[in-house]
Amino acid sequence: MSAKKVRRHIRQLKKERRQELRRAARQEPEAVPAEPVAEDAAIGPAEPPKREEPPEREEVPEPADAAEQPELLAEPEQPEQPELLAEPEQPEQPERTRRPGAGVRAGAVLATLGILGVVGGSVALDPRGGSTEPGGVAAAAFPAADSGTAAVCPPMPGLADSLSTDGLLQYRDRDDSAAVRFQALVLAADAEGTFPAAWWAQLGQEYRVNTTELTDPKESESVDLDQLPPDPPALGELDAVYESFGGMTRAPLLEVQGLPSGVSGAGAARYTYLADSGPVTGLATATCTVPQRSQWFFGPEVGAGSTSLLTLANPFDRPATVEVVGYDTDGHRGSSGTRTLVVPGESVRTVNIAALAGSDPEFAVAVQASGAPVSAQLQSSRAVGLTGQGIDFLPGRAAPAVEHVMPGIPVPESTEEDPAPRPAQLWIHAPGDTRTTMEVQVYGADGVELLEGPAVFTVEPGEVDTVDLRGLDAGVYDVVVRSDEPTHVAVSSHGIDGGEPAEDTAALDFSWQVGATALSEGSGALIPDVGESELRLTSLQDESRLSYRLLDEDGEFSDAQEVTVPAEGELTLSPDDLGDAVAVVVDEAEPGVYAAMTTRDEERLSLSTVDLLRDPSQTVPVRLPH
């Protein structure tokens, strides 16, 4: 037996032993209040938090395997709260799909949660809310996203039944066809299988529940910095463990701690919703996001029959004060379009966007947080009566940029004489004080395509502007927008390929896309485990080579596969090319290559970007405690 297999076997035995201990502990539970983490605590090697439930509530059991699922616990009763504040009763415990070989392995732990990327503003935050007060030993370089990070997913979409002024939401009963999947990935920090401590949990409106370890904290021991290799191994050289969960309605989150050695780890998480009937019908897949101070969202549905709910999740131990501001074609909506609320630590609050919007359908939302940063997720759906006509988790952005590359956009045929009922639209917001000059290029199979209308134009500051993409044949295109000042940009589209739906299918689903990050070693994405997905690769410069690896459900990477993307063209990895893979990672990429994931289920569609899973060049100096 190889040394690698021996290590895997040992870790599997350890995990089975921990599970036995947890089952034994649940037979005689002790309710011990969790100790608060001081805001001035220095970041250091962290064990998973011992988050015991408060004495006044019942202990929440961890998810069981699918074969022994108990009924899903509702949010524990709190008699002192009005009835509308309670989470709705939930019929099933989170359904856990445990793949063969899915023990604690040397390499990576996978949970489909979108991408835990390197995001500024959260580099020095302990997931439990501690600050970065330096301790008394020498500084070490911590990866920016790995110094204690939490990636938070949205809750299960639905229609609001009641919403308090404090942001406490009670959902209506959801359609029987509605289902969600949560997947998670944590990659090891080195080829020896050294894990960062990682766990997943669920955030409710009062506290977190169901905290479950994904990696063995004992693997996160100190490492001699002098013995570390100068460059970390490629992601495809690491093993992985895959976990997938369903049946949950609360917001799941993935937390990953930094290693005391400063070695870089990497992770990813994705959340997917699918329903084929009822008022919230469609396919939506979301990147579970790292908490931010500032976030921007275009296009929440605010017309008749629409529902747009902004979820604000605070995984830290200290409260956050959040201001939500609406913008339309006239700019800032003033006090009538502004809402401020407090999000207590380790809880979720919700804002009904319809309360901030006027009659203008061109609407956008800015989210600003002080105190603790928050993870904002905006679910938006529309319906005619009780028939849903699409849903999406609207993609947010933390900061404006001067270039936005959006691959894989379905565009219906639309002209000025014969406009499409729902054309693909470019949405723009210039947050500065002066006019901004915009340039739009659309790439098709034969290179740059001509639009009907000017490709260069100006937008006024502070407004929300839209531009229909007209003059193109129905199809899938890559859209590039550049500006002389930083801007927020997104594209909305309908249908799966730009064409009209078949007569016997449901109404067109809709989707949104924002700018992607250029691919490099360390880029990757989890592949939703519903429907079929394909990966569209786009090169804006010369012919470019790219090598990638696929991760299967048993935690094994394929051999590196190399493809060539034509100059100013695209190459698509089809569902057959991806096979049964649960993730894709990039080994090497020449400059100027971008990618987008397209997921389909019949006439349902969802778009997502491919981002960095690990960026070893972005580190921050952090002093470890004694």
For each residue, the residues with C-beta under 8 A, 3 or more apart:
1: 5 6 9
2: 5 6
3: 6 7
4: 7 8 106 239
5: 1 2 8 9
6: 1 2 3 9 10
7: 3 4 10 11 106 193
8: 4 5 11 12 103 105 106 239
9: 1 5 6 12 13
10: 6 7 13 14
11: 7 8 14 15 103 104 105 106 193 216 219
12: 8 9 15 16 103 104 105
13: 9 10 16 17
14: 10 11 17 18 104 216 218
15: 11 12 18 19 103 104 216
16: 12 13 19 20 103
17: 13 14 20 21
18: 14 15 21 22 213 216
19: 15 16 22 23
20: 16 17 23 24
21: 17 18 24 25
22: 18 19 25 26 62
23: 19 20 26 27
24: 20 21 27 28
25: 21 22 28 29
26: 22 23 29 59 61 62
27: 23 24
28: 24 25
29: 25 26 59
30: 52
31: 52 53 54 55 57 59
32: 50 52
33: 52 54 55
34: 49 50 51 52
35:
36: 317
37: 41 49 126 128 129 130 317
38: 41 130
39: 129 130 131 318
40: 130 131 133
41: 37 38 126 130 131 133
42: 130 132 133 134 135 623 624 625
43: 46 124 126 130 132 142 147 148 258 622 624 625
44: 135 260 624 625
45: 220 222 257 259 260 624
46: 43 126 128 148 197 257 258
47: 50 197 217
48: 197 199 211 213 217 255 257
49: 34 37 128 211
50: 32 34 47
51: 34 201 208 211
52: 30 31 32 33 34 59
53: 31 57 58 59 60 76 207 209
54: 31 33 57 207
55: 31 33
56: 78
57: 31 53 54 76 77 78
58: 53 73 76
59: 26 29 31 52 53
60: 53 73 76 209 210
61: 26 64 70 73 93 210
62: 22 26 210 211 212
63: 93 94 95 96 210 212 245
64: 61 68 69 70 93 96
65: 68 69 96 98
66: 69 95 96 97 98
67:
68: 64 65
69: 64 65 66 92 93 95 247
70: 61 64 93
71: 91 92 93
72: 90 91 92 93 94 247 248 249
73: 58 60 61 76 90 93 209
74: 77 86 87 88 89 90
75: 86 87 204 205 206 250
76: 53 57 58 60 73
77: 57 74 86
78: 56 57 81 85 86 206
79:
80:
81: 78 85 86
82: 85 164
83: 86
84: 161 162 164 168 170
85: 78 81 82 164 168 170 205
86: 74 75 77 78 81 83 170
87: 74 75 90 170 204 205 249 250
88: 74 170 171 173 249
89: 74
90: 72 73 74 87 248 249
91: 71 72
92: 69 71 72 95 247
93: 61 63 64 69 70 71 72 73 247
94: 63 72 182 202 210 245 246 247 248
95: 63 66 69 92 245 246 247
96: 63 64 65 66 243 244 245 246
97: 66 243 244 245 246
98: 65 66 102 243
99: 102 242 243 244 553 554 555
100: 553 554
101: 105 241 554 555
102: 98 99 241 242 243 554 555
103: 8 11 12 15 16 241
104: 11 12 14 15 109 195 214 215 216 219 241
105: 8 11 12 101 108 109 193 239 240 241 555
106: 4 7 8 11 188 192 193 238 239
107: 187 188 193 238 239 240 241 555
108: 105 185 186 187 188 235 238 239 240 241 266 267 551 555
109: 104 105 184 185 186 187 195 198 214 215 240 241 243 267
110: 183 184 185 186 240 241 242 243 268 526 551 555 582 583
111: 182 183 184 185 186 200 214 242 243 244 245 254 268 269
112: 181 182 183 184 185 244 268 269 270 271 272 526 528 529 582
113: 116 151 153 182 183 184 185 200 252 253 254 268 269 270 271 287 288 526
114: 151 153 268 269 270 271 285 286 287 288 289 526 608
115: 268 269 270 287 524 525 526 610 611 612 613
116: 113 145 149 151 254 256 266 267 268 269 288 290 613
117: 145 290 517 611 612 613 615
118: 143 144 145 612 614 615 618
119: 122 144 145 289 290 292 398
120: 123 144 398 399
121: 292 293 294 373 398
122: 119 125 145 149 290 291 292 373
123: 120 142 144 145 147 620
124: 43 131 132 142 147 148 620 622
125: 122 129 130 131 132 147 148 149 291 316 373
126: 37 41 43 46 129 130 131 147 148
127: 148 149 150 255 256 257 315 316
128: 37 46 49 148 316 317
129: 37 39 125 126 316 317 318 345 372
130: 37 38 39 40 41 42 43 125 126 148
131: 39 40 41 124 125 126
132: 42 43 124 125 147 622
133: 40 41 42
134: 42 139 622 623
135: 42 44 623 624 625 626
136: 623 625 626
137: 623 624 625 626
138: 623 624
139: 134 621 622 623
140: 225 260 261 262 621 622 623 624
141: 262 619 620 621 622
142: 43 123 124 146 147 258 262 619 620 621 622
143: 118 146 147 258 262 264 265 614 615 616 618 619
144: 118 119 120 123 147 615 618 619 620
145: 116 117 118 119 122 123 149 290 614 615 618
146: 142 143 149 196 256 257 258 259 264 265 266
147: 43 123 124 125 126 132 142 143 144 258 620 622
148: 43 46 124 125 126 127 128 130 255 256 257 258
149: 116 122 125 127 145 146 255 256 290
150: 127 253 254 255 290 291 315 316 375
151: 113 114 116 253 254 255 256 267 269 288 289 290 375
152: 203 251 252 253 288 289 290 291 313 315 375 377
153: 113 114 182 251 252 253 269 270 271 286 288 377
154: 157 251 271 286 311 377 379 393
155: 249 250 251 311 348
156: 171 174 178 180 248 249 250 273
157: 154 178 273 280 284 309 379 381 391
158: 171 172 174 178 280
159: 171 172 279 280 307
160: 163 169 170 171 172 307 309 350 352
161: 84 170 171 172
162: 84 169 170
163: 160 167 168 169 170 350 352
164: 82 84 85 167 168 169
165:
166: 341 342 349
167: 163 164 312 341 343 349 350 351
168: 84 85 163 164 205 349 350
169: 160 162 163 164 205 309 350
170: 84 85 86 87 88 160 161 162 163
171: 88 156 158 159 160 161 174 249
172: 158 159 160 161
173: 88
174: 156 158 171 178 249 275 278 280
175: 178 275 277 278 279 280 281
176: 277 278
177: 275 276 277 278
178: 156 157 158 174 175 273 274 275 278 280
179: 246 273 274 275 530
180: 156 246 247 248 249 271 272 273 274
181: 112 244 245 246 271 272 528 529 530
182: 94 111 112 113 153 200 244 245 246 248 252 269 270 271
183: 110 111 112 113 242 243 244 245 269 270 272 526 528 529 582
184: 109 110 111 112 113 200 214 243 254 267 268 269
185: 108 109 110 111 112 113 240 242 267 268 269 526 583 613
186: 108 109 110 111 195 196 198 214 215 254 256 265 266 267
187: 107 108 109 235 238 240 265 266 267 613 614
188: 106 107 108 191 192 193 194 195 238 239 265
189: 194 195 196 232 259 261 263 264 265
190: 193 194 223 228 229 232 233 263
191: 188 233 237 238
192: 106 188
193: 7 11 105 106 107 188 190 219 239
194: 188 189 190 219 220 221 223 259 261 263
195: 104 109 186 188 189 198 215 216 219 220 265
196: 146 186 189 215 220 256 257 258 259 265
197: 46 47 48 213 215 217 220 256 257
198: 109 186 195 213 214 215 254 255 256 257 267
199: 48 211 212 213 214 215 254 255
200: 111 113 182 184 211 212 214 252 253 254 255
201: 51 208 209 210 211 212 252 253 255
202: 94 208 209 210 248 250 251 252 253
203: 152 208 250 251 252 253 313 315 346 347 348
204: 75 87 207 208 209 250 251 347 348
205: 75 85 87 168 169 347 348 349
206: 75 78 347
207: 53 54 204 346 347
208: 51 201 202 203 204 211 253 315 346
209: 53 60 73 201 202 204 250
210: 60 61 62 63 94 201 202
211: 48 49 51 62 199 200 201 208
212: 62 63 199 200 201
213: 18 48 197 198 199 216 217
214: 104 109 111 184 186 198 199 200 241 243 254
215: 104 109 186 195 196 197 198 199 219 220
216: 11 14 15 18 104 195 213 219
217: 47 48 197 213 220
218: 14 221
219: 11 104 193 194 195 215 216
220: 45 194 195 196 197 215 217 257 259 260
221: 194 218 260
222: 45 260 261
223: 190 194 227 228 259 260 261 263
224: 227 228 261
225: 140 228 261 262
226:
227: 223 224
228: 190 223 224 225 261 263
229: 190 232 233
230:
231: 616
232: 189 190 229 263 264 614 616
233: 190 191 229 237 238
234: 237 521 585 587
235: 108 187 238 266 521 522 524 549 585 586 587 613 614
236: 548 549 557 560 585 587
237: 191 233 234 557
238: 106 107 108 187 188 191 233 235 557
239: 4 8 105 106 107 108 188 193 555 556 557
240: 105 107 108 109 110 185 187 551 555 556 557 583
241: 101 102 103 104 105 107 108 109 110 214 555
242: 99 102 110 111 183 185 551 553 554 555 582
243: 96 97 98 99 102 109 110 111 183 184 214
244: 96 97 99 111 112 181 182 183 529
245: 63 94 95 96 97 111 181 182 183 248 252
246: 94 95 96 97 179 180 181 182
247: 69 72 92 93 94 95 180
248: 72 90 94 156 180 182 202 245 252
249: 72 87 88 90 155 156 171 174 180
250: 75 87 155 156 202 203 204 209 348
251: 152 153 154 155 202 203 204 311 313 348 377
252: 113 152 153 182 200 201 202 203 245 248 269 271 288
253: 113 150 151 152 153 200 201 202 203 208 269 288 313 315 375
254: 111 113 116 150 151 184 186 198 199 200 214 267 269 288
255: 48 127 148 149 150 151 198 199 200 201 315
256: 116 127 146 148 149 151 186 196 197 198 265 267
257: 45 46 48 127 146 148 196 197 198 220
258: 43 46 142 143 146 147 148 196 262 265 622
259: 45 146 189 194 196 220 223 262 263 265
260: 44 45 140 220 221 222 223 624
261: 140 189 194 222 223 224 225 228
262: 140 141 142 143 225 258 259 619 622
263: 189 190 194 223 228 232 259
264: 143 146 189 232 614 616 619
265: 143 146 186 187 188 189 195 196 256 258 259 614
266: 108 116 146 186 187 235 522 613 614
267: 108 109 116 151 184 185 186 187 198 254 256 613
268: 110 111 112 113 114 115 116 184 185 524 525 526 583 613
269: 111 112 113 114 115 116 151 153 182 183 184 185 252 253 254 287 288 526
270: 112 113 114 115 153 182 183 285 286 287 288 526 528 608
271: 112 113 114 153 154 180 181 182 252 285 286 288 393
272: 112 180 181 183 283 284 285 286 528 529 530 599 606
273: 156 157 178 179 180 283 284 285 391 393
274: 178 179 180 282 283 284 530 531 601 604
275: 174 175 177 178 179 278 280 281 282 388 391
276: 177 281 506 602 604
277: 175 176 177 281 388
278: 174 175 176 177 178 275 281 386 388
279: 159 175 307 381 383 385 386 387 388
280: 157 158 159 174 175 178 275 307 381 383 388 391
281: 175 275 276 277 278 381 383 387 388 389 390 391 506
282: 274 275 381 388 389 390 391 392 509 510 604
283: 272 273 274 391 509 530 531 599 600 601 604 605 606
284: 157 272 273 274 379 391 392 393 606
285: 114 270 271 272 273 393 528 599 606 608
286: 114 153 154 270 271 272 377 393 608
287: 113 114 115 269 270 395 608 609 611
288: 113 114 116 151 152 153 252 253 254 269 270 271 375
289: 114 119 151 152 292 375 376 377 396
290: 116 117 119 122 145 149 150 151 152 375
291: 122 125 150 152 313 314 315 316 369 372 373 374 375
292: 119 121 122 289 295 369 373 374 375 376 398
293: 121 368 369 370 373 398
294: 121 366 367 368 369 398 399
295: 292 366 367 376 396 397 398
296: 364 365 366 367 396 397 398 400 429 488
297: 300 310 364 365 367 376 378 394 395 396
298: 364 394 427 429 464 488 490 492 512
299: 363 364 380 394 427 490 492 512
300: 297 308 310 353 357 363 364 365 378 380 394
301: 306 307 308 380 381 382
302: 306 308 353 354 357 361 363
303: 306 361 382
304:
305: 382 383 384 385 389
306: 301 302 303 354 380 381 382 383
307: 159 160 279 280 301 354 379 380 381 382 383
308: 300 301 302 352 353 354 378 379 380 381
309: 157 160 169 350 351 352 353 378 379
310: 297 300 324 350 351 352 353 365 367 376 377 378
311: 154 155 251 348 349 350 376 377 378 379
312: 167 320 322 341 343 348 349 350 351 367 369 374 375 376
313: 152 203 251 253 291 343 347 348 374 375 376 377
314: 291 319 320 343 344 345 346 347 348 372 374 375
315: 127 150 152 203 208 253 255 291 346 375
316: 125 127 128 129 150 291 320 345 346 372 373
317: 36 37 128 129 345 346
318: 39 129 345 371 372
319: 314 342 343 344 345 371 372
320: 312 314 316 342 343 369 370 371 372 373 374
321: 340 341 342 343 369 370 371
322: 312 340 341 342 343 349 367 368 369 370 374
323: 338 339 340 367 368 369
324: 310 338 339 340 341 351 356 365 366 367
325: 332 333 337 338 356 365 366 367 368
326: 332 333 337 338 353 356 357 363 364 365
327: 331 332 333 337 363 364 365 366 429 462 463 464
328: 331 333 337 357 358 360 362 363 364 463 464
329: 360 362 463 464 465
330: 333 360 463
331: 327 328 462 463
332: 325 326 327 337 462
333: 325 326 327 328 330 336 337 338 356 357 358
334: 337 338
335: 338
336: 333 356 358
337: 325 326 327 328 332 333 334 356 357 358
338: 323 324 325 326 333 334 335 356
339: 323 324 351 355 356
340: 321 322 323 324
341: 166 167 312 321 322 324 349 351
342: 166 319 320 321 322 349
343: 167 312 313 314 319 320 321 322 347 348 349 372 374
344: 314 319 347
345: 129 314 316 317 318 319 372
346: 203 207 208 314 315 316 317
347: 203 204 205 206 207 313 314 343 344
348: 155 203 204 205 250 251 311 312 313 314 343
349: 166 167 168 205 311 312 322 341 342 343
350: 160 163 167 168 169 309 310 311 312
351: 167 309 310 312 324 339 341 355 356
352: 160 163 308 309 310 355
353: 300 302 308 309 310 326 356 357 363 365 378 380
354: 302 306 307 308 357
355: 339 351 352
356: 324 325 326 333 336 337 338 339 351 353 365
357: 300 302 326 328 333 337 353 354 360 363
358: 328 333 336 337
359:
360: 328 329 330 357 363
361: 302 303
362: 328 329 427 464 465 466
363: 299 300 302 326 327 328 353 357 360 464
364: 296 297 298 299 300 326 327 328 427 429 464 488
365: 296 297 300 310 324 325 326 327 353 356 378
366: 294 295 296 324 325 327
367: 294 295 296 297 310 312 322 323 324 325 374 376 396
368: 293 294 322 323 325
369: 291 292 293 294 312 320 321 322 323 372 373 374
370: 293 320 321 322
371: 318 319 320 321
372: 129 291 314 316 318 319 320 343 345 369
373: 121 122 125 291 292 293 316 320 369
374: 291 292 312 313 314 320 322 343 367 369
375: 150 151 152 253 288 289 290 291 292 312 313 314 315
376: 289 292 295 297 310 311 312 313 367 396
377: 152 153 154 251 286 289 310 311 313 393 396
378: 297 300 308 309 310 311 353 365 393 394 396
379: 154 157 284 307 308 309 311 391 392 393 394
380: 299 300 301 306 307 308 353 391 392 393 394
381: 157 279 280 281 282 301 306 307 308 388 390 391 392
382: 301 303 305 306 307 388 389 390
383: 279 280 281 305 306 307 386 387 388 389
384: 305 387 389 507
385: 279 305
386: 278 279 383
387: 279 281 383 384 506 507
388: 275 277 278 279 280 281 282 381 382 383 391 506 507
389: 281 282 305 382 383 384 506 507 508 509
390: 281 282 381 382 494 507 508 509 510
391: 157 273 275 280 281 282 283 284 379 380 381 388 509
392: 282 284 379 380 381 509 510 511 512 606
393: 154 271 273 284 285 286 377 378 379 380
394: 297 298 299 300 378 379 380 512
395: 287 297 490 512 513 514 608 609
396: 289 295 296 297 367 376 377 378 514
397: 295 296 400 401 488 514 515
398: 119 120 121 292 293 294 295 296
399: 120 294 486
400: 296 397 429 430 431 486 487 488
401: 397 404 486 487 489 515
402: 482 483 484 485 486 487
403: 480 481 482 483 515
404: 401 480 481 482 487 489 514 515
405: 478 479 480 515 516 518 538 540 594
406: 409 478 479 480 481 489 490 491 513 514 515 516 596
407: 478 513 516 536 537 538 570 594 595 596
408: 476 478 513 536 538 596 598 607
409: 406 424 476 477 478 479 491 493 513 607
410: 424 475 476 493 494 495 496 497 498 511 605
411: 414 423 424 442 469 472 474 475 476 477 493 498
412: 420 422 423 424 474 493 494 495 498 499 500
413: 420 472 473 474 498
414: 411 418 419 420 423 424 468 469 470 471 472
415: 418 419 452 470 471
416: 419 452 470
417:
418: 414 415
419: 414 415 416 423 468 470
420: 412 413 414 423
421:
422: 412 494 508 510
423: 411 412 414 419 420 468 469 470
424: 409 410 411 412 414 468 469 491 492 493 494 498
425: 466 467 468 469 491 492 493
426: 440 466 467 468 469 479 481 489 490 491
427: 298 299 362 364 464 465 466 489 490 491 492
428: 438 459 464 465 466 467 481 487 488 489
429: 296 298 327 364 400 462 463 464 465 487 488 489
430: 400 435 436 459 460 461 462 463 483 485 487
431: 400 461 462 486 487 488
432: 436 461 485 486
433: 461
434: 461 485
435: 430 458 459 460 461
436: 430 432 458 459 461 483 484 485 487
437: 456 457 458 483 484
438: 428 456 457 458 459 481 482 483 487
439: 455 456 481 482 483
440: 426 451 455 456 467 479 480 481
441: 448 455 479 480 481 482
442: 411 448 449 451 469 472 477 478 479 480
443: 447 448 449 477 478 479 480 538 540 568 569 570
444: 447 448 449 472 475 477 478
445: 475 569 570
446: 449
447: 443 444 568 569
448: 441 442 443 444 568
449: 442 443 444 446 471 472 477
450: 455 471
451: 440 442 455 469 470 471 472
452: 415 416 470 471
453: 467 468 470 471
454: 457
455: 439 440 441 450 451
456: 437 438 439 440
457: 437 438 454 467
458: 435 436 437 438
459: 428 430 435 436 438 463 465 487
460: 430 435 463 465
461: 430 431 432 433 434 435 436
462: 327 331 332 429 430 431
463: 327 328 329 330 331 429 430 459 460
464: 298 327 328 329 362 363 364 427 428 429
465: 329 362 427 428 429 459 460
466: 362 425 426 427 428
467: 425 426 428 440 453 457
468: 414 419 423 424 425 426 453
469: 411 414 423 424 425 426 442 451 472 477 479 491
470: 414 415 416 419 423 451 452 453
471: 414 415 449 450 451 452 453
472: 411 413 414 442 444 449 451 469 475 477
473: 413
474: 411 412 413 497 498 499
475: 410 411 444 445 472 497 498
476: 408 409 410 411 497 498 536
477: 409 411 442 443 444 449 469 472
478: 405 406 407 408 409 442 443 444 536 538 570 594
479: 405 406 409 426 440 441 442 443 469 491
480: 403 404 405 406 440 441 442 443 540
481: 403 404 406 426 428 438 439 440 441 487 489 515
482: 402 403 404 438 439 441
483: 402 403 430 436 437 438 439 486 487 489
484: 402 436 437
485: 402 430 432 434 436
486: 399 400 401 402 431 432 483
487: 400 401 402 404 428 429 430 431 436 438 459 481 483
488: 296 298 364 397 400 428 429 431
489: 401 404 406 426 427 428 429 481 483 514 515
490: 298 299 395 406 426 427 512 513 514
491: 406 409 424 425 426 427 469 479 512 513
492: 298 299 424 425 427 510 511 512
493: 409 410 411 412 424 425 498 510 511 512 513 607
494: 390 410 412 422 424 508 509 510 511
495: 410 412 498 499 500 501 508 509 603 605
496: 410 499 509 600 603 604 605
497: 410 474 475 476
498: 410 411 412 413 424 474 475 476 493 495
499: 412 474 495 496
500: 412 495
501: 495 505 506 507 508 603
502: 505 603
503:
504:
505: 501 502 602 603
506: 276 281 387 388 389 501 603
507: 384 387 388 389 390 501
508: 389 390 422 494 495 501 603
509: 282 283 389 390 391 392 494 495 496 603 604 605 606
510: 282 390 392 422 492 493 494 605
511: 392 410 492 493 494 605 606 607
512: 298 299 392 394 395 490 491 492 493 607
513: 395 406 407 408 409 490 491 493 596 607 609
514: 395 396 397 404 406 489 490 609
515: 397 401 403 404 405 406 481 489 609
516: 405 406 407 594 595 596 609 610 611
517: 117 523 594 609 610 611 612
518: 405 589 591 592 593 594
519: 523 537 546 586 589 593 594 595 610
520: 523 586 589 612
521: 234 235 586 587 588 589
522: 235 266 585 586 612 613 614 615 616
523: 517 519 520 585 586 589 595 610 611 612 613
524: 115 235 268 583 584 585 586 610 613
525: 115 268 535 583 584 595 597 608 609 610 611
526: 110 112 113 114 115 183 185 268 269 270 582 583
527: 533 578 581 582 583 584 597
528: 112 181 183 270 272 285 531 533 597 599 606
529: 112 181 183 244 272 582
530: 179 181 272 274 283 599 601
531: 274 283 528 599 600 601 602 604
532: 575 599 600 601
533: 527 528 575 578 597 598 599 600
534: 572 573 574 575 577 578 597 598
535: 525 572 573 577 578 584 595 596 597 598 610
536: 407 408 476 478 570 571 572 573 595 596 598
537: 407 519 546 563 565 570 571 572 573 593 594 595
538: 405 407 408 443 478 565 569 570 593 594 595 596
539: 542 543 544 565 566 567 568 569 570 592 593
540: 405 443 480 568 592 594
541: 544 567 568 591 592
542: 539 567 592
543: 539 564 565 566 567
544: 539 541 564 565 567 589 590 591 592 593
545: 562 563 564 565 588 589 590
546: 519 537 562 563 564 565 586 588 589 590 593
547: 560 561 562 563 586 587 588 589
548: 236 560 561 563 584 585 586 587
549: 235 236 557 558 559 560 561 584 585 587
550: 557 558 561 578 579 581 583 584
551: 108 110 240 242 555 556 557 558 581 582 583 584 585
552: 555 556 558 580 581 582
553: 99 100 242 580 582
554: 99 100 101 102 242
555: 99 101 102 105 107 108 110 239 240 241 242 551 552
556: 239 240 551 552
557: 236 237 238 239 240 549 550 551 585
558: 549 550 551 552 561 581
559: 549
560: 236 547 548 549 587
561: 547 548 549 550 558
562: 545 546 547
563: 537 545 546 547 548 571 573
564: 543 544 545 546 571
565: 537 538 539 543 544 545 546 569 570 571 593
566: 539 543 569 570 571
567: 539 541 542 543 544
568: 443 447 448 539 540 541
569: 443 445 447 538 539 565 566
570: 407 443 445 478 536 537 538 539 565 566
571: 536 537 563 564 565 566
572: 534 535 536 537
573: 534 535 536 537 563 577 578 584
574: 534 577 578
575: 532 533 534 578 579
576: 579
577: 534 535 573 574
578: 527 533 534 535 550 573 574 575 581 584
579: 550 575 576
580: 552 553
581: 527 550 551 552 558 578 584
582: 110 112 183 242 526 527 529 551 552 553
583: 110 185 240 268 524 525 526 527 550 551
584: 524 525 527 535 548 549 550 551 573 578 581 610
585: 234 235 236 522 523 524 548 549 551 557 613
586: 235 519 520 521 522 523 524 546 547 548 589
587: 234 235 236 521 547 548 549 560
588: 521 545 546 547
589: 518 519 520 521 523 544 545 546 547 586 593
590: 544 545 546 593
591: 518 541 544
592: 518 539 540 541 542 544
593: 518 519 537 538 539 544 546 565 589 590
594: 405 407 478 516 517 518 519 537 538 540 610
595: 407 516 519 523 525 535 536 537 538 609 610
596: 406 407 408 513 516 535 536 538 607 608 609 610
597: 525 527 528 533 534 535 607 608 609 610
598: 408 533 534 535 536 605 606 607
599: 272 283 285 528 530 531 532 533 605 606 607 608
600: 283 496 531 532 533 604 605
601: 274 283 530 531 532 604
602: 276 505 531
603: 495 496 501 502 505 506 508 509
604: 274 276 282 283 496 509 531 600 601
605: 283 410 495 496 509 510 511 598 599 600
606: 272 283 284 285 392 509 511 528 598 599
607: 408 409 493 511 512 513 596 597 598 599
608: 114 270 285 286 287 395 525 596 597 599
609: 287 395 513 514 515 516 517 525 595 596 597
610: 115 516 517 519 523 524 525 535 584 594 595 596 597
611: 115 117 287 516 517 523 525
612: 115 117 118 517 520 522 523 615
613: 115 116 117 185 187 235 266 267 268 522 523 524 585
614: 118 143 145 187 232 235 264 265 266 522
615: 117 118 143 144 145 522 612 618
616: 143 231 232 264 522 619
617:
618: 118 143 144 145 615
619: 141 142 143 144 262 264 616
620: 123 124 141 142 144 147
621: 139 140 141 142
622: 43 124 132 134 139 140 141 142 147 258 262
623: 42 134 135 136 137 138 139 140
624: 42 43 44 45 135 137 138 140 260
625: 42 43 44 135 136 137
626: 135 136 137
